[in-house]
Amino acid sequence: MDDNLPSNIKIAPSSKAPKSLRSHLKNAVLGLIISVVTLGFGLTILELLVRNIKPQIPFSEGIKRSDSVWKTSPYVPFTFKSNIKLDSGLIINSLGYKGEEFSITKPVGGYRILVLGDSFVAGMAQDYKLSWPWIVQKMFRDSGFNTFEVINAGFHDGYSPDSYYSYLIGEGLAIKPDFVVLGVYLQNDLSDLHSNRWVKTDPEGLPLQVVSSWRKLDPFGREVSDILPFRYRYPALGESHLWILFANWIERRLPSLVHSPAEAKKFREDQDYFGATFSQCVYVRDCFNLYFQKDFDKFKSVLSGTAKLLASRQIPLLIVWQPSIWQLKLTPGTDFPPEGTYYLQADVENYFKVNNLPASFLDLTTDYLKVSDAQQYYYPTPETHWNPQGNQFTAQLVFNKIKSLIGR
């Protein structure tokens, strides 16, 4: 101590930490750094594994796949915007139909075939010339019927049989079709009916305006779910395949952790119902009765209403059954009694016969079952829609049937 300092003043001890404490802090920081680096390395490895083994759909990819091509409609949940031309090859004409331009007023001497349906009719390929309705038109014109028009209303008319009816009332009949083809895809036509509400109906109780309780549009015209998926709730994580895999697992197993009670309840119900939809359940009677019977009754009512509506205007109706990969037993583990392949079509056709409803039917299932490897030739894995060869095969069958019905 400095002898010159007053006795009541003391020099504070050095603020320098003891060597042992500094060593502990240094080790703790080093351990933390090592843990963070190890965790980061491990997560990176897992991310790469998931991307290669079980890739997910990142947020940006989901946006990219959801082209801003939709708009609201006074008749159906949503429809195509008009005048769309994308680099991918998608062309929507000025009336909002996929394909080339046509006039609402039918040309003098023309014969107009209107095709109703969802994505199987619209064609998943962006190029409209690869869809089976356009190929049918080409077949007619190549056969000398140059005044024949085949109008592809797929997705312009909504995506379910009830929306096809409301579209016909609101718009379709105005283009004066001479013949109507209605494509049915049993695999999800019933579930689409299940999620729809009829906010306006005609005196027969059939829909004049259909809205969906789960398929919505964002402000840009992209299709979105009514409940924001947990995987996309945090944009910073939305590009990670590992995060999306984990978030999907959490949402499936423990929806109440990531959704409000009302949303969690709806999520469980939707997950159960749509899980049954995309499976062989549709073709197994007991399972079908449990999940789909009410929707099937609704399905028959809108089909019969469509048949009566067209018959009142003397317009022939052809209902085309479009088979799924589950119905054809092309998916692993699909195994149901042989009757399951046809009993729904038979039920509808018998219903039409008993009630004296005017319509013809074409079941493509039989022809597809004759192909030794339909998966390889007509359904590209893992896609559930037809490839160009499948659309060509379907077009030939539909063309032959229409020709026989109209006597050409």
Contacts in CASP RR format, 6 or more apart in sequence:
PFRMAT RR
TARGET T0000
AUTHOR 0000-0000-0000
METHOD contacts of the structure
MODEL  1
MDDNLPSNIKIAPSSKAPKSLRSHLKNAVLGLIISVVTLGFGLTILELLV
RNIKPQIPFSEGIKRSDSVWKTSPYVPFTFKSNIKLDSGLIINSLGYKGE
EFSITKPVGGYRILVLGDSFVAGMAQDYKLSWPWIVQKMFRDSGFNTFEV
INAGFHDGYSPDSYYSYLIGEGLAIKPDFVVLGVYLQNDLSDLHSNRWVK
TDPEGLPLQVVSSWRKLDPFGREVSDILPFRYRYPALGESHLWILFANWI
ERRLPSLVHSPAEAKKFREDQDYFGATFSQCVYVRDCFNLYFQKDFDKFK
SVLSGTAKLLASRQIPLLIVWQPSIWQLKLTPGTDFPPEGTYYLQADVEN
YFKVNNLPASFLDLTTDYLKVSDAQQYYYPTPETHWNPQGNQFTAQLVFN
KIKSLIGR
1 10 0 8 1.000
1 11 0 8 1.000
2 11 0 8 1.000
5 11 0 8 1.000
17 25 0 8 1.000
43 242 0 8 1.000
46 242 0 8 1.000
47 240 0 8 1.000
47 241 0 8 1.000
47 242 0 8 1.000
50 56 0 8 1.000
50 241 0 8 1.000
50 242 0 8 1.000
50 245 0 8 1.000
51 241 0 8 1.000
54 241 0 8 1.000
54 245 0 8 1.000
55 241 0 8 1.000
56 231 0 8 1.000
56 241 0 8 1.000
56 244 0 8 1.000
56 245 0 8 1.000
56 248 0 8 1.000
57 65 0 8 1.000
57 244 0 8 1.000
58 238 0 8 1.000
58 239 0 8 1.000
58 240 0 8 1.000
58 241 0 8 1.000
58 244 0 8 1.000
59 232 0 8 1.000
59 235 0 8 1.000
59 238 0 8 1.000
59 239 0 8 1.000
60 239 0 8 1.000
63 222 0 8 1.000
66 222 0 8 1.000
66 223 0 8 1.000
66 224 0 8 1.000
67 86 0 8 1.000
67 88 0 8 1.000
67 90 0 8 1.000
67 222 0 8 1.000
68 81 0 8 1.000
68 220 0 8 1.000
68 221 0 8 1.000
68 222 0 8 1.000
69 80 0 8 1.000
69 81 0 8 1.000
69 84 0 8 1.000
69 86 0 8 1.000
69 90 0 8 1.000
69 92 0 8 1.000
69 221 0 8 1.000
70 78 0 8 1.000
70 79 0 8 1.000
70 80 0 8 1.000
70 81 0 8 1.000
70 217 0 8 1.000
70 221 0 8 1.000
70 222 0 8 1.000
70 223 0 8 1.000
71 78 0 8 1.000
71 79 0 8 1.000
71 80 0 8 1.000
71 81 0 8 1.000
71 217 0 8 1.000
71 221 0 8 1.000
72 78 0 8 1.000
72 79 0 8 1.000
72 217 0 8 1.000
73 79 0 8 1.000
73 158 0 8 1.000
74 170 0 8 1.000
74 209 0 8 1.000
75 163 0 8 1.000
75 166 0 8 1.000
75 167 0 8 1.000
75 169 0 8 1.000
75 170 0 8 1.000
75 171 0 8 1.000
75 208 0 8 1.000
75 209 0 8 1.000
75 210 0 8 1.000
76 157 0 8 1.000
76 158 0 8 1.000
76 159 0 8 1.000
76 163 0 8 1.000
76 166 0 8 1.000
76 167 0 8 1.000
76 210 0 8 1.000
77 158 0 8 1.000
77 159 0 8 1.000
77 163 0 8 1.000
77 196 0 8 1.000
77 210 0 8 1.000
77 211 0 8 1.000
77 212 0 8 1.000
77 215 0 8 1.000
78 158 0 8 1.000
78 215 0 8 1.000
78 217 0 8 1.000
78 221 0 8 1.000
78 223 0 8 1.000
79 96 0 8 1.000
79 155 0 8 1.000
79 156 0 8 1.000
79 157 0 8 1.000
79 158 0 8 1.000
80 92 0 8 1.000
80 96 0 8 1.000
80 97 0 8 1.000
80 98 0 8 1.000
80 155 0 8 1.000
80 156 0 8 1.000
81 92 0 8 1.000
81 96 0 8 1.000
81 221 0 8 1.000
82 92 0 8 1.000
82 93 0 8 1.000
82 94 0 8 1.000
82 95 0 8 1.000
82 96 0 8 1.000
83 92 0 8 1.000
83 93 0 8 1.000
83 94 0 8 1.000
83 96 0 8 1.000
84 90 0 8 1.000
84 91 0 8 1.000
84 92 0 8 1.000
84 96 0 8 1.000
85 91 0 8 1.000
85 92 0 8 1.000
86 126 0 8 1.000
88 126 0 8 1.000
89 126 0 8 1.000
89 127 0 8 1.000
90 98 0 8 1.000
90 126 0 8 1.000
90 127 0 8 1.000
91 98 0 8 1.000
91 99 0 8 1.000
91 100 0 8 1.000
91 128 0 8 1.000
92 98 0 8 1.000
92 99 0 8 1.000
93 99 0 8 1.000
93 100 0 8 1.000
93 101 0 8 1.000
93 102 0 8 1.000
94 101 0 8 1.000
95 101 0 8 1.000
95 102 0 8 1.000
95 104 0 8 1.000
96 156 0 8 1.000
97 151 0 8 1.000
97 152 0 8 1.000
97 153 0 8 1.000
97 156 0 8 1.000
98 122 0 8 1.000
98 123 0 8 1.000
98 128 0 8 1.000
98 131 0 8 1.000
98 152 0 8 1.000
98 154 0 8 1.000
98 155 0 8 1.000
98 156 0 8 1.000
99 128 0 8 1.000
99 134 0 8 1.000
99 152 0 8 1.000
100 128 0 8 1.000
102 149 0 8 1.000
102 151 0 8 1.000
102 175 0 8 1.000
104 174 0 8 1.000
104 175 0 8 1.000
105 176 0 8 1.000
106 112 0 8 1.000
106 149 0 8 1.000
106 175 0 8 1.000
106 176 0 8 1.000
107 147 0 8 1.000
107 149 0 8 1.000
109 147 0 8 1.000
110 147 0 8 1.000
110 148 0 8 1.000
110 149 0 8 1.000
110 178 0 8 1.000
111 145 0 8 1.000
111 147 0 8 1.000
111 148 0 8 1.000
111 149 0 8 1.000
111 178 0 8 1.000
111 179 0 8 1.000
112 148 0 8 1.000
112 149 0 8 1.000
112 151 0 8 1.000
112 175 0 8 1.000
112 176 0 8 1.000
112 177 0 8 1.000
112 178 0 8 1.000
112 179 0 8 1.000
113 136 0 8 1.000
113 137 0 8 1.000
113 148 0 8 1.000
113 149 0 8 1.000
113 150 0 8 1.000
113 151 0 8 1.000
113 177 0 8 1.000
113 178 0 8 1.000
113 179 0 8 1.000
113 180 0 8 1.000
113 181 0 8 1.000
113 402 0 8 1.000
114 151 0 8 1.000
114 153 0 8 1.000
114 172 0 8 1.000
114 175 0 8 1.000
114 177 0 8 1.000
114 179 0 8 1.000
114 180 0 8 1.000
114 181 0 8 1.000
115 121 0 8 1.000
115 133 0 8 1.000
115 136 0 8 1.000
115 150 0 8 1.000
115 151 0 8 1.000
115 152 0 8 1.000
115 153 0 8 1.000
115 154 0 8 1.000
115 180 0 8 1.000
115 181 0 8 1.000
115 182 0 8 1.000
115 183 0 8 1.000
116 153 0 8 1.000
116 154 0 8 1.000
116 157 0 8 1.000
116 164 0 8 1.000
116 167 0 8 1.000
116 168 0 8 1.000
116 180 0 8 1.000
116 181 0 8 1.000
116 182 0 8 1.000
116 183 0 8 1.000
117 153 0 8 1.000
117 154 0 8 1.000
117 155 0 8 1.000
117 157 0 8 1.000
117 158 0 8 1.000
117 159 0 8 1.000
117 164 0 8 1.000
117 182 0 8 1.000
117 183 0 8 1.000
117 185 0 8 1.000
118 154 0 8 1.000
118 155 0 8 1.000
118 158 0 8 1.000
118 159 0 8 1.000
118 160 0 8 1.000
118 185 0 8 1.000
118 188 0 8 1.000
118 189 0 8 1.000
118 192 0 8 1.000
119 154 0 8 1.000
119 155 0 8 1.000
119 159 0 8 1.000
119 385 0 8 1.000
120 183 0 8 1.000
120 185 0 8 1.000
120 322 0 8 1.000
120 385 0 8 1.000
120 386 0 8 1.000
121 131 0 8 1.000
121 132 0 8 1.000
121 133 0 8 1.000
121 152 0 8 1.000
121 153 0 8 1.000
121 154 0 8 1.000
121 155 0 8 1.000
121 183 0 8 1.000
122 131 0 8 1.000
122 152 0 8 1.000
122 154 0 8 1.000
122 155 0 8 1.000
123 130 0 8 1.000
123 131 0 8 1.000
123 132 0 8 1.000
123 154 0 8 1.000
123 385 0 8 1.000
123 386 0 8 1.000
123 391 0 8 1.000
124 383 0 8 1.000
124 385 0 8 1.000
124 386 0 8 1.000
125 131 0 8 1.000
125 388 0 8 1.000
125 391 0 8 1.000
128 134 0 8 1.000
128 152 0 8 1.000
129 135 0 8 1.000
130 388 0 8 1.000
130 391 0 8 1.000
131 152 0 8 1.000
131 391 0 8 1.000
132 386 0 8 1.000
132 390 0 8 1.000
132 391 0 8 1.000
132 392 0 8 1.000
132 394 0 8 1.000
132 395 0 8 1.000
132 398 0 8 1.000
133 150 0 8 1.000
133 151 0 8 1.000
133 152 0 8 1.000
133 181 0 8 1.000
133 395 0 8 1.000
134 150 0 8 1.000
134 152 0 8 1.000
135 391 0 8 1.000
135 392 0 8 1.000
135 395 0 8 1.000
135 399 0 8 1.000
136 150 0 8 1.000
136 395 0 8 1.000
136 398 0 8 1.000
136 399 0 8 1.000
136 402 0 8 1.000
137 148 0 8 1.000
137 149 0 8 1.000
137 150 0 8 1.000
139 395 0 8 1.000
139 396 0 8 1.000
139 399 0 8 1.000
140 148 0 8 1.000
140 150 0 8 1.000
140 399 0 8 1.000
141 148 0 8 1.000
145 408 0 8 1.000
151 175 0 8 1.000
151 177 0 8 1.000
153 164 0 8 1.000
153 167 0 8 1.000
153 172 0 8 1.000
156 167 0 8 1.000
157 163 0 8 1.000
157 164 0 8 1.000
157 167 0 8 1.000
157 168 0 8 1.000
157 172 0 8 1.000
158 164 0 8 1.000
158 167 0 8 1.000
158 210 0 8 1.000
159 192 0 8 1.000
160 189 0 8 1.000
160 192 0 8 1.000
160 193 0 8 1.000
160 196 0 8 1.000
160 210 0 8 1.000
161 182 0 8 1.000
161 184 0 8 1.000
161 189 0 8 1.000
161 193 0 8 1.000
161 299 0 8 1.000
161 302 0 8 1.000
161 303 0 8 1.000
161 306 0 8 1.000
162 193 0 8 1.000
162 196 0 8 1.000
162 198 0 8 1.000
162 206 0 8 1.000
162 207 0 8 1.000
162 210 0 8 1.000
162 298 0 8 1.000
162 302 0 8 1.000
163 196 0 8 1.000
163 207 0 8 1.000
163 210 0 8 1.000
164 182 0 8 1.000
164 302 0 8 1.000
164 306 0 8 1.000
165 206 0 8 1.000
165 207 0 8 1.000
165 302 0 8 1.000
165 305 0 8 1.000
165 306 0 8 1.000
165 309 0 8 1.000
166 207 0 8 1.000
166 208 0 8 1.000
166 209 0 8 1.000
166 210 0 8 1.000
168 180 0 8 1.000
168 306 0 8 1.000
168 309 0 8 1.000
168 310 0 8 1.000
169 202 0 8 1.000
169 208 0 8 1.000
169 309 0 8 1.000
170 208 0 8 1.000
173 309 0 8 1.000
173 313 0 8 1.000
177 315 0 8 1.000
178 315 0 8 1.000
179 315 0 8 1.000
179 316 0 8 1.000
179 318 0 8 1.000
179 402 0 8 1.000
179 405 0 8 1.000
179 406 0 8 1.000
180 310 0 8 1.000
180 315 0 8 1.000
180 316 0 8 1.000
180 317 0 8 1.000
180 318 0 8 1.000
181 317 0 8 1.000
181 318 0 8 1.000
181 320 0 8 1.000
181 398 0 8 1.000
181 402 0 8 1.000
182 303 0 8 1.000
182 306 0 8 1.000
182 317 0 8 1.000
182 318 0 8 1.000
182 319 0 8 1.000
182 320 0 8 1.000
183 319 0 8 1.000
183 320 0 8 1.000
183 321 0 8 1.000
183 322 0 8 1.000
184 319 0 8 1.000
184 320 0 8 1.000
184 321 0 8 1.000
184 322 0 8 1.000
185 322 0 8 1.000
185 324 0 8 1.000
186 282 0 8 1.000
186 321 0 8 1.000
186 324 0 8 1.000
186 327 0 8 1.000
186 344 0 8 1.000
186 345 0 8 1.000
187 277 0 8 1.000
187 278 0 8 1.000
187 282 0 8 1.000
187 324 0 8 1.000
187 326 0 8 1.000
187 327 0 8 1.000
187 384 0 8 1.000
188 277 0 8 1.000
188 278 0 8 1.000
189 299 0 8 1.000
190 277 0 8 1.000
190 282 0 8 1.000
190 292 0 8 1.000
190 295 0 8 1.000
190 296 0 8 1.000
190 299 0 8 1.000
191 273 0 8 1.000
191 274 0 8 1.000
191 277 0 8 1.000
191 292 0 8 1.000
191 295 0 8 1.000
192 212 0 8 1.000
193 295 0 8 1.000
193 298 0 8 1.000
193 299 0 8 1.000
193 302 0 8 1.000
194 273 0 8 1.000
194 292 0 8 1.000
194 295 0 8 1.000
195 212 0 8 1.000
195 213 0 8 1.000
195 214 0 8 1.000
195 215 0 8 1.000
196 207 0 8 1.000
196 210 0 8 1.000
196 211 0 8 1.000
196 212 0 8 1.000
196 213 0 8 1.000
197 210 0 8 1.000
197 211 0 8 1.000
197 212 0 8 1.000
197 213 0 8 1.000
198 205 0 8 1.000
198 206 0 8 1.000
198 207 0 8 1.000
198 208 0 8 1.000
198 209 0 8 1.000
198 210 0 8 1.000
199 209 0 8 1.000
199 210 0 8 1.000
199 211 0 8 1.000
200 207 0 8 1.000
200 208 0 8 1.000
200 209 0 8 1.000
201 207 0 8 1.000
201 208 0 8 1.000
202 208 0 8 1.000
204 305 0 8 1.000
206 301 0 8 1.000
206 302 0 8 1.000
206 305 0 8 1.000
207 302 0 8 1.000
213 226 0 8 1.000
214 225 0 8 1.000
214 226 0 8 1.000
214 227 0 8 1.000
214 270 0 8 1.000
215 223 0 8 1.000
215 225 0 8 1.000
215 226 0 8 1.000
216 223 0 8 1.000
216 224 0 8 1.000
216 225 0 8 1.000
216 226 0 8 1.000
217 223 0 8 1.000
217 224 0 8 1.000
218 224 0 8 1.000
227 259 0 8 1.000
227 263 0 8 1.000
227 266 0 8 1.000
227 267 0 8 1.000
229 247 0 8 1.000
229 248 0 8 1.000
229 251 0 8 1.000
230 247 0 8 1.000
230 248 0 8 1.000
230 250 0 8 1.000
230 251 0 8 1.000
230 258 0 8 1.000
230 259 0 8 1.000
231 238 0 8 1.000
231 243 0 8 1.000
231 244 0 8 1.000
231 247 0 8 1.000
231 248 0 8 1.000
231 251 0 8 1.000
232 238 0 8 1.000
233 258 0 8 1.000
237 243 0 8 1.000
237 247 0 8 1.000
238 244 0 8 1.000
247 258 0 8 1.000
250 257 0 8 1.000
250 258 0 8 1.000
251 258 0 8 1.000
251 259 0 8 1.000
251 267 0 8 1.000
252 271 0 8 1.000
255 263 0 8 1.000
255 264 0 8 1.000
255 267 0 8 1.000
255 268 0 8 1.000
255 271 0 8 1.000
256 264 0 8 1.000
259 267 0 8 1.000
273 291 0 8 1.000
275 281 0 8 1.000
276 282 0 8 1.000
276 287 0 8 1.000
276 291 0 8 1.000
276 292 0 8 1.000
277 291 0 8 1.000
278 326 0 8 1.000
279 326 0 8 1.000
280 287 0 8 1.000
280 326 0 8 1.000
280 331 0 8 1.000
280 334 0 8 1.000
280 335 0 8 1.000
280 336 0 8 1.000
281 287 0 8 1.000
281 288 0 8 1.000
281 291 0 8 1.000
281 292 0 8 1.000
282 288 0 8 1.000
282 292 0 8 1.000
282 326 0 8 1.000
282 327 0 8 1.000
282 344 0 8 1.000
283 326 0 8 1.000
283 327 0 8 1.000
283 336 0 8 1.000
283 340 0 8 1.000
283 341 0 8 1.000
283 343 0 8 1.000
283 344 0 8 1.000
284 336 0 8 1.000
284 337 0 8 1.000
284 340 0 8 1.000
285 340 0 8 1.000
285 343 0 8 1.000
288 296 0 8 1.000
288 344 0 8 1.000
296 344 0 8 1.000
296 347 0 8 1.000
299 348 0 8 1.000
300 348 0 8 1.000
300 351 0 8 1.000
303 319 0 8 1.000
303 348 0 8 1.000
303 352 0 8 1.000
303 359 0 8 1.000
304 351 0 8 1.000
304 352 0 8 1.000
304 355 0 8 1.000
304 357 0 8 1.000
306 317 0 8 1.000
307 317 0 8 1.000
307 352 0 8 1.000
307 357 0 8 1.000
307 358 0 8 1.000
307 359 0 8 1.000
308 357 0 8 1.000
308 358 0 8 1.000
310 316 0 8 1.000
310 317 0 8 1.000
310 358 0 8 1.000
311 317 0 8 1.000
311 358 0 8 1.000
316 358 0 8 1.000
316 360 0 8 1.000
316 405 0 8 1.000
316 406 0 8 1.000
317 358 0 8 1.000
317 359 0 8 1.000
317 360 0 8 1.000
318 359 0 8 1.000
318 360 0 8 1.000
318 361 0 8 1.000
318 362 0 8 1.000
318 398 0 8 1.000
318 401 0 8 1.000
318 402 0 8 1.000
318 405 0 8 1.000
319 348 0 8 1.000
319 359 0 8 1.000
319 360 0 8 1.000
319 361 0 8 1.000
319 362 0 8 1.000
320 361 0 8 1.000
320 362 0 8 1.000
320 364 0 8 1.000
320 398 0 8 1.000
320 401 0 8 1.000
321 345 0 8 1.000
321 361 0 8 1.000
321 362 0 8 1.000
321 363 0 8 1.000
321 364 0 8 1.000
321 365 0 8 1.000
322 364 0 8 1.000
322 394 0 8 1.000
323 364 0 8 1.000
323 365 0 8 1.000
323 368 0 8 1.000
324 384 0 8 1.000
325 331 0 8 1.000
325 375 0 8 1.000
325 379 0 8 1.000
325 384 0 8 1.000
326 334 0 8 1.000
327 341 0 8 1.000
327 365 0 8 1.000
328 365 0 8 1.000
328 368 0 8 1.000
328 369 0 8 1.000
328 374 0 8 1.000
329 335 0 8 1.000
329 336 0 8 1.000
330 374 0 8 1.000
330 375 0 8 1.000
330 379 0 8 1.000
341 365 0 8 1.000
341 369 0 8 1.000
342 363 0 8 1.000
342 365 0 8 1.000
345 361 0 8 1.000
345 363 0 8 1.000
345 365 0 8 1.000
349 361 0 8 1.000
351 357 0 8 1.000
352 359 0 8 1.000
352 361 0 8 1.000
360 401 0 8 1.000
360 405 0 8 1.000
362 397 0 8 1.000
362 398 0 8 1.000
362 401 0 8 1.000
364 394 0 8 1.000
364 397 0 8 1.000
367 393 0 8 1.000
367 397 0 8 1.000
368 374 0 8 1.000
368 378 0 8 1.000
368 393 0 8 1.000
371 377 0 8 1.000
371 378 0 8 1.000
375 381 0 8 1.000
377 389 0 8 1.000
377 390 0 8 1.000
377 393 0 8 1.000
378 386 0 8 1.000
378 387 0 8 1.000
378 389 0 8 1.000
378 390 0 8 1.000
378 393 0 8 1.000
379 385 0 8 1.000
379 386 0 8 1.000
379 387 0 8 1.000
379 390 0 8 1.000
380 387 0 8 1.000
386 393 0 8 1.000
386 394 0 8 1.000
END
